Amino acid sequence: MIKLEEIERVYSTAHRLYTPDEVEAALVQMAKAIVRDLGAANPVVLCVLNGGVIPTGKLLPKLSFPLELDSIHATRYRGQTEGAQLHWLYEPQIELNGRVVLLVDDVLDHGVTLAAIRDWCLKGGAHEVKIAVLVNKRLVASKPCRADYIGLETDDRYLFGYGMDYKGYLRNAPGIFAVQEGK
């Protein structure tokens, strides 16, 4: 079990990359692009749990068109700081066949989980799958998927805040933070 002292130490030594105002401004810009592209598509918005809860909740009121909302939960992290085998925890209840699907997640790092979710939606009959992420990590290695809508970009560092977590904690941090190297 993780000790709260570790969480407090990580939070107090972290570097804030983006303030809440900067994150909110990025969400507004993402919403404008999504409205422009999907305003007439009657999409299904799938919140990718758990990280996508805050970005989805902040983004939805900015989308001024009809849509349906559901969620999907597949994870590789399971409370750890490194990913492993993919575990499916929840599938959406809304029919995806013939629909445009917008996946909303907190971060696109290596893209393994989002690529698997995208492929699952397409196999389920989705007409098209778009991906919106609050943060895209700039990586040297290629990713199995790309985001169509990106709020912010960062280098490849371990992040928390606005949905992103450190060992299950700190999703609610005010802004986006990078864990100090070696912590």
VMD Tcl script that draws the C-alpha trace (Angstrom):
set ca {
  {0.00 0.00 0.00}
  {1.26 3.44 -0.91}
  {2.05 5.78 1.93}
  {0.59 9.27 1.95}
  {4.04 10.63 2.79}
  {5.20 9.47 -0.66}
  {2.28 11.24 -2.34}
  {2.97 14.43 -0.39}
  {6.68 14.27 -1.26}
  {5.98 13.72 -4.98}
  {3.50 16.61 -5.04}
  {5.74 19.02 -3.13}
  {8.77 18.33 -5.34}
  {6.96 18.23 -8.69}
  {7.38 20.85 -11.39}
  {4.16 22.51 -12.58}
  {4.19 22.51 -16.38}
  {0.76 24.10 -16.92}
  {-1.43 26.22 -14.67}
  {-5.19 25.66 -14.46}
  {-5.73 28.75 -16.67}
  {-3.41 27.33 -19.34}
  {-5.17 23.96 -19.22}
  {-8.60 25.59 -19.50}
  {-7.46 27.67 -22.49}
  {-6.22 24.49 -24.19}
  {-9.59 22.81 -23.57}
  {-11.38 25.77 -25.19}
  {-9.20 25.45 -28.30}
  {-9.77 21.69 -28.45}
  {-13.52 22.21 -28.16}
  {-13.53 24.70 -31.04}
  {-11.80 22.18 -33.32}
  {-14.13 19.37 -32.23}
  {-17.23 21.51 -32.80}
  {-15.94 22.46 -36.25}
  {-15.26 18.82 -37.22}
  {-17.98 16.85 -35.42}
  {-20.81 19.36 -34.94}
  {-23.06 17.62 -37.46}
  {-21.88 14.03 -36.80}
  {-24.09 13.05 -33.84}
  {-21.06 11.41 -32.20}
  {-20.74 9.08 -29.27}
  {-18.24 10.57 -26.83}
  {-16.43 7.87 -24.88}
  {-14.67 8.97 -21.72}
  {-11.61 6.77 -21.27}
  {-11.67 5.94 -17.57}
  {-10.24 6.90 -15.17}
  {-7.89 9.51 -16.56}
  {-10.39 10.94 -19.01}
  {-12.94 11.91 -16.35}
  {-11.67 15.44 -15.76}
  {-10.84 16.30 -19.40}
  {-14.21 14.90 -20.53}
  {-16.11 16.74 -17.80}
  {-14.39 20.01 -18.67}
  {-14.78 19.52 -22.44}
  {-18.45 18.46 -22.67}
  {-20.06 21.82 -21.74}
  {-17.97 23.43 -24.49}
  {-19.36 21.11 -27.20}
  {-22.43 22.90 -28.50}
  {-23.98 20.07 -30.50}
  {-26.00 16.89 -29.85}
  {-23.95 13.94 -28.65}
  {-24.24 10.82 -26.55}
  {-21.88 10.08 -23.68}
  {-20.62 6.77 -22.37}
  {-17.34 5.47 -21.02}
  {-14.84 2.72 -21.60}
  {-12.19 1.41 -19.26}
  {-9.08 -0.46 -20.29}
  {-5.84 -0.03 -18.40}
  {-2.24 -1.15 -18.40}
  {-1.16 0.69 -15.27}
  {-3.39 -0.59 -12.46}
  {-2.02 1.90 -9.89}
  {1.59 1.56 -11.00}
  {3.89 4.00 -12.79}
  {4.65 1.61 -15.67}
  {2.23 -0.14 -18.01}
  {1.93 -3.87 -18.53}
  {-0.72 -6.17 -20.03}
  {-4.01 -4.55 -21.06}
  {-6.98 -5.23 -18.76}
  {-10.55 -4.54 -19.96}
  {-12.73 -3.30 -17.09}
  {-15.80 -1.68 -18.72}
  {-17.32 -1.58 -22.19}
  {-19.73 1.15 -23.35}
  {-23.43 0.40 -23.36}
  {-24.29 2.67 -26.32}
  {-24.37 1.01 -29.74}
  {-21.36 2.17 -31.78}
  {-22.33 0.59 -35.11}
  {-22.29 3.21 -37.87}
  {-21.46 6.04 -35.44}
  {-18.62 8.51 -35.19}
  {-16.85 7.93 -31.87}
  {-14.79 10.53 -30.03}
  {-12.45 9.04 -27.44}
  {-11.47 11.54 -24.74}
  {-8.47 10.74 -22.56}
  {-6.01 12.54 -20.34}
  {-2.72 11.69 -22.02}
  {-1.31 10.02 -25.10}
  {2.08 8.63 -24.27}
  {3.02 5.32 -25.91}
  {-0.49 4.93 -27.36}
  {-0.91 1.21 -26.71}
  {-4.11 1.53 -24.67}
  {-5.73 4.14 -26.92}
  {-4.86 2.14 -30.04}
  {-6.49 -0.95 -28.54}
  {-9.61 1.03 -27.60}
  {-9.77 2.61 -31.06}
  {-9.47 -0.82 -32.69}
  {-12.15 -2.25 -30.38}
  {-14.54 0.55 -31.42}
  {-13.85 -0.03 -35.11}
  {-14.39 -3.78 -34.74}
  {-17.66 -2.92 -33.00}
  {-18.81 -1.16 -36.16}
  {-17.90 2.47 -35.47}
  {-17.88 4.42 -38.73}
  {-14.95 6.54 -37.58}
  {-12.97 7.01 -34.37}
  {-11.42 10.34 -33.42}
  {-9.12 10.78 -30.43}
  {-8.93 13.84 -28.18}
  {-6.26 14.03 -25.49}
  {-5.53 16.76 -23.02}
  {-1.77 16.06 -23.23}
  {0.33 14.53 -25.98}
  {3.80 13.40 -24.99}
  {6.49 14.05 -27.56}
  {8.26 10.70 -27.89}
  {11.14 9.60 -30.08}
  {9.51 6.22 -30.77}
  {6.51 6.00 -33.09}
  {3.07 5.45 -31.58}
  {0.41 2.98 -32.74}
  {-2.12 5.83 -32.85}
  {-2.26 9.60 -33.08}
  {-4.58 12.11 -31.49}
  {-6.83 14.18 -33.72}
  {-7.29 16.85 -31.04}
  {-4.49 17.81 -28.65}
  {-4.71 20.31 -25.83}
  {-1.09 20.52 -24.68}
  {2.23 18.85 -25.38}
  {5.03 17.80 -23.07}
  {8.28 15.95 -23.16}
  {8.26 12.35 -22.00}
  {8.00 12.83 -18.24}
  {5.75 11.22 -15.65}
  {2.76 13.58 -15.28}
  {-0.12 14.06 -12.88}
  {-3.08 16.40 -12.52}
  {-6.27 17.02 -14.55}
  {-6.98 13.29 -14.65}
  {-3.43 11.95 -14.84}
  {-2.33 10.15 -11.70}
  {0.67 9.15 -9.67}
  {-0.02 5.62 -8.39}
  {-3.76 6.34 -8.30}
  {-3.39 9.71 -6.54}
  {-3.10 13.37 -7.55}
  {-5.59 13.26 -10.47}
  {-7.18 16.32 -8.85}
  {-4.01 18.43 -8.74}
  {-4.57 22.04 -9.89}
  {-2.65 22.05 -13.15}
  {-0.39 19.58 -14.87}
  {2.76 18.55 -13.05}
  {5.84 16.50 -13.85}
  {7.30 14.22 -11.22}
  {10.81 15.30 -10.35}
  {13.36 12.97 -11.97}
  {14.53 10.21 -9.63}
  {11.50 10.50 -7.31}
}
mol new
graphics top color blue
foreach p $ca { graphics top sphere $p radius 0.5 }
foreach p [lrange $ca 0 end-1] q [lrange $ca 1 end] { graphics top cylinder $p $q radius 0.2 }
display resetview
